Amino acid sequence: MTKELKERALAVCADKIEKKGTNVGISFYAFFQNKNDCPPLLMEAATWWIQKHKLDHFEKAVKIKNLILFE
């Protein structure tokens, strides 16, 4: 995972957890504010989420944060 995606994903996870609690779920689309503003980064996130970790569409933000931090 590139530094740019890692920073973006961690910021989104932290924000969601702060606002909605530790039980909040997210998808990798949350890292892009539901906009396709950077296709290569979106594909990197999708590959990391789907192919590498075989995650469901929605996962707990805490789980994603920990996967990123301990990768």
Protein Blocks (a to p, Z undefined) as FASTA:
>chain_A
ZZklmmmmmmmmmmmmmmnojkbccdfklmnoopafblklmmmmmmmmmmmnopafbdcf
klmmmmmmmZZ
